[in-house]
């Protein structure tokens, strides 16, 4: 059986500071035939840490676990590569260096100015994400009755399957992402929705809109940087994501449970105890 892939949300790396936990982690990977996939998003998120000692320690953990492997590129880069491969009729593609591998070699090269720039970039991305949610809430308030909405879409799965994941709902969003990624021609909407990485990303977006604009169970707000990790889950036939962010955990479960049988998301505690 081919190995599965394991993606770690950046909030979990502090759990791996103790050598004995790292050893337990490696044993689980071997026992469950999983390959740890470090990501550029991991390195970027940890690089924002203000305390030098903590930042350097966490980045060294990634370096020790990946053992010289390249970081998976950023989610936008992955989306772009998925689309280009699909347009060429290719089944898959080989990822290249992300450009952030240098962070694992010597984190002391990070200057306060670079960290500030990373913080500003994240705030801009989050602000754009908030604008999208504000527009969606305004639209639902003006055009739909709140009580009726909850009866029509009692769960995120109902919302995704019956409303969200349809060409007429997502064409504007897909065309916008297509242009941002500088992909050739006009986005083939139906084809885009057939590509697993794009589908997971768009489903994650829909799940956050459901939780924040429709569901009576609001929960913890999920940011765009967290949500974008869903594109990584398309890389292998069997993929697991572990996280300590309860809001993110619930949102990803809305997307994958009962809908993507080869993808799982679990908490750090459940992973360390057992992966079945």
C-alpha positions as CSV (number, residue, x, y, z in Angstrom):
1,X,0.0,0.0,0.0
2,X,1.3,3.4,-0.9
3,X,2.1,5.8,1.9
4,X,-0.3,8.4,3.0
5,X,0.5,12.0,3.7
6,X,0.4,13.9,7.0
7,X,-0.1,17.7,7.1
8,X,0.5,19.4,10.5
9,X,-1.2,22.7,11.3
10,X,1.4,25.2,12.5
11,X,-0.2,25.4,16.0
12,X,0.9,21.8,16.7
13,X,4.7,22.2,16.4
14,X,5.1,23.4,20.0
15,X,3.9,19.9,21.0
16,X,6.9,18.5,19.3
17,X,9.6,20.3,21.3
18,X,10.3,17.3,23.6
19,X,12.5,14.6,22.0
20,X,10.4,11.8,23.4
21,X,7.3,13.3,21.7
22,X,9.2,13.6,18.4
23,X,10.2,9.9,18.8
24,X,6.5,8.9,19.4
25,X,5.5,11.0,16.4
26,X,8.0,9.1,14.2
27,X,6.8,5.8,15.4
28,X,3.2,6.6,14.5
29,X,4.3,7.7,11.0
30,X,6.1,4.4,10.5
31,X,3.3,2.3,12.1
32,X,0.6,4.0,10.0
33,X,2.6,4.3,6.8
34,X,2.4,8.0,6.7
35,X,4.9,10.6,5.3
36,X,5.2,14.0,7.0
37,X,4.8,16.8,4.5
38,X,6.2,20.1,5.8
39,X,4.7,23.1,4.1
40,X,5.8,26.6,3.2
41,X,2.8,27.8,5.2
42,X,4.2,26.1,8.3
43,X,7.5,27.9,7.9
44,X,5.8,31.2,7.1
45,X,3.5,31.0,10.2
46,X,6.3,30.1,12.6
47,X,8.6,32.8,11.1
48,X,6.1,35.4,12.4
49,X,6.8,34.5,16.0
50,X,8.2,37.5,17.7
51,X,10.4,35.8,20.3
52,X,13.7,34.8,18.7
53,X,14.4,31.8,20.9
54,X,10.9,30.3,20.4
55,X,10.9,31.0,16.6
56,X,14.3,29.4,16.1
57,X,13.3,26.4,18.2
58,X,10.1,25.7,16.3
59,X,11.7,26.1,12.9
60,X,14.4,23.6,14.0
61,X,11.6,21.1,14.7
62,X,10.4,21.3,11.1
63,X,13.9,20.9,9.9
64,X,14.5,17.9,12.1
65,X,11.3,16.2,11.0
66,X,11.5,16.8,7.3
67,X,15.2,15.6,7.1
68,X,16.1,17.7,4.1
69,X,12.8,17.4,2.2
70,X,11.6,20.5,0.4
71,X,8.6,22.4,1.8
72,X,5.4,22.1,-0.1
73,X,4.9,25.4,-1.9
74,X,2.3,27.9,-0.7
75,X,-1.4,27.1,-1.3
76,X,-1.8,29.6,-4.2
77,X,1.2,28.0,-5.9
78,X,-0.3,24.6,-5.5
79,X,-3.7,25.7,-6.9
80,X,-1.9,27.2,-9.9
81,X,0.1,24.0,-10.5
82,X,-3.0,21.8,-10.2
83,X,-4.8,24.0,-12.8
84,X,-1.8,23.9,-15.2
85,X,-1.5,20.2,-14.9
86,X,-5.2,19.7,-15.5
87,X,-5.2,21.9,-18.6
88,X,-2.3,19.9,-20.0
89,X,-4.1,16.6,-19.3
90,X,-1.5,15.5,-16.8
91,X,-2.5,13.3,-13.9
92,X,-0.1,15.0,-11.4
93,X,3.0,17.1,-11.0
94,X,6.2,17.3,-9.1
95,X,6.5,20.1,-6.6
96,X,9.6,22.3,-6.6
97,X,11.3,24.3,-3.8
98,X,9.0,26.7,-2.2
99,X,11.6,29.5,-1.7
100,X,11.2,29.4,2.0
101,X,13.6,26.5,2.7
102,X,16.2,29.0,3.9
103,X,14.1,29.6,7.0
104,X,15.0,26.0,8.2
105,X,18.7,26.5,7.5
106,X,19.3,29.4,9.8
107,X,16.3,31.3,11.3
108,X,18.8,34.0,12.6
109,X,18.7,35.4,9.0
110,X,15.2,36.7,9.8
111,X,15.3,40.4,10.6
112,X,12.6,42.3,12.5
113,X,11.8,44.1,9.2
114,X,11.0,40.7,7.4
115,X,8.8,39.6,10.3
116,X,7.0,42.9,10.2
117,X,6.4,42.5,6.5
118,X,5.0,39.0,7.1
119,X,2.7,40.3,9.8
120,X,1.4,43.0,7.5
121,X,0.8,40.6,4.6
122,X,-1.2,38.3,6.9
123,X,-3.3,41.2,8.2
124,X,-4.1,42.2,4.6
125,X,-5.1,38.7,3.6
126,X,-7.3,38.4,6.7
127,X,-8.9,41.8,6.0
128,X,-9.8,40.7,2.5
129,X,-11.3,37.5,3.9
130,X,-13.4,39.6,6.4
131,X,-14.6,41.8,3.5
132,X,-15.9,38.7,1.7
133,X,-17.8,37.5,4.8
134,X,-19.2,40.9,5.4
135,X,-20.5,41.0,1.8
136,X,-22.1,37.6,2.2
137,X,-23.8,38.5,5.5
138,X,-25.1,41.6,3.9
139,X,-26.4,39.7,0.9
140,X,-28.2,37.1,3.0
141,X,-29.7,39.7,5.3
142,X,-31.1,41.7,2.4
143,X,-32.3,38.7,0.3
144,X,-33.2,35.9,2.7
145,X,-35.1,35.3,5.8
146,X,-32.8,34.0,8.6
147,X,-35.2,31.4,9.9
148,X,-36.0,30.0,6.4
149,X,-32.2,29.8,5.7
150,X,-31.6,27.6,8.6
151,X,-34.5,25.3,7.6
152,X,-33.2,25.1,4.0
153,X,-29.6,24.5,5.0
154,X,-29.6,22.9,8.5
155,X,-26.0,21.8,8.1
156,X,-22.8,22.9,6.3
157,X,-23.0,19.7,4.2
158,X,-26.5,20.6,3.0
159,X,-25.3,24.1,2.1
160,X,-22.2,22.9,0.3
161,X,-24.0,20.2,-1.7
162,X,-27.3,21.9,-2.5
163,X,-26.2,25.5,-2.9
164,X,-22.5,26.4,-2.8
165,X,-20.7,23.9,-5.0
166,X,-22.4,24.8,-8.2
167,X,-21.0,26.7,-11.3
168,X,-23.6,29.4,-11.1
169,X,-22.7,30.1,-7.4
170,X,-18.9,30.0,-7.8
171,X,-18.2,31.3,-11.3
172,X,-17.3,34.9,-10.1
173,X,-15.1,33.6,-7.3
174,X,-13.3,31.1,-9.6
175,X,-12.8,33.6,-12.3
176,X,-11.3,36.0,-9.7
177,X,-8.9,33.4,-8.4
178,X,-7.9,32.4,-11.9
179,X,-6.9,35.9,-12.7
180,X,-5.0,36.4,-9.5
181,X,-3.0,33.2,-10.2
182,X,-2.3,34.5,-13.8
183,X,-3.6,31.3,-15.3
184,X,-4.1,31.3,-19.1
185,X,-7.4,32.0,-20.8
186,X,-10.8,32.0,-19.1
187,X,-11.4,29.7,-16.2
188,X,-13.2,26.5,-17.2
189,X,-15.7,26.5,-14.3
190,X,-16.9,22.9,-14.6
191,X,-13.4,21.6,-15.0
192,X,-12.1,23.6,-12.0
193,X,-14.8,22.1,-9.9
194,X,-13.7,18.6,-10.9
195,X,-10.1,19.2,-9.6
196,X,-9.8,17.9,-6.0
197,X,-7.5,20.6,-4.7
198,X,-9.6,23.4,-6.0
199,X,-12.7,21.7,-4.8
200,X,-11.4,21.3,-1.3
201,X,-10.4,24.9,-1.2
202,X,-13.8,26.2,-2.4
203,X,-15.6,23.8,-0.1
204,X,-13.6,25.2,2.8
205,X,-14.6,28.7,1.9
206,X,-18.2,27.7,1.7
207,X,-18.1,26.0,5.1
208,X,-16.7,29.1,6.7
209,X,-19.5,31.2,5.2
210,X,-22.0,28.7,6.5
211,X,-20.7,28.8,10.0
212,X,-20.3,32.6,10.1
213,X,-23.4,33.7,8.2
214,X,-26.0,31.0,8.5
215,X,-25.3,28.5,11.3
216,X,-26.6,29.3,14.8
217,X,-23.4,27.6,16.1
218,X,-20.9,30.3,15.4
219,X,-17.8,28.8,16.9
220,X,-14.2,30.1,16.6
221,X,-13.5,32.2,13.6
222,X,-11.3,30.5,11.0
223,X,-8.8,32.7,9.1
224,X,-7.8,32.4,5.4
225,X,-4.3,31.2,6.2
226,X,-5.8,28.1,8.0
227,X,-8.4,27.5,5.4
228,X,-5.9,27.5,2.5
229,X,-4.2,24.4,3.9
230,X,-7.1,22.3,2.5
231,X,-5.3,22.4,-0.9
232,X,-2.6,20.2,0.6
233,X,-5.1,17.4,1.3
234,X,-5.4,16.6,-2.4
235,X,-1.8,15.5,-2.7
236,X,-2.1,11.8,-1.9
237,X,-4.8,9.1,-2.0
238,X,-4.8,9.1,1.8
239,X,-4.2,12.3,3.7
240,X,-4.5,13.3,7.3
241,X,-4.4,16.8,8.8
242,X,-3.8,17.4,12.5
243,X,-4.6,20.6,14.3
244,X,-5.2,22.1,17.7
245,X,-7.5,24.8,16.4
246,X,-11.0,23.7,17.3
247,X,-12.7,26.1,14.9
248,X,-10.6,24.9,12.1
249,X,-11.1,21.3,13.0
250,X,-14.9,21.7,12.9
251,X,-14.8,23.5,9.6
252,X,-12.6,20.9,7.9
253,X,-14.9,18.2,9.3
254,X,-17.8,20.0,7.7
255,X,-16.0,19.6,4.4
256,X,-14.5,16.1,4.5
257,X,-16.8,13.9,6.7
258,X,-19.2,12.0,4.5
259,X,-17.8,13.7,1.4
260,X,-14.1,12.9,1.0
261,X,-13.5,9.3,2.3
262,X,-9.7,9.5,1.7
263,X,-9.2,12.6,3.8
264,X,-9.3,12.9,7.6
265,X,-8.8,15.7,10.1
266,X,-8.1,15.0,13.7
267,X,-6.9,16.7,16.8
268,X,-3.3,16.5,18.0
269,X,-4.4,14.5,21.1
270,X,-6.3,11.9,19.0
271,X,-3.4,11.6,16.6
272,X,-0.9,10.9,19.4
273,X,-3.2,8.4,21.1
274,X,-4.1,6.5,18.0
275,X,-4.6,6.8,14.3
276,X,-6.9,4.1,13.0
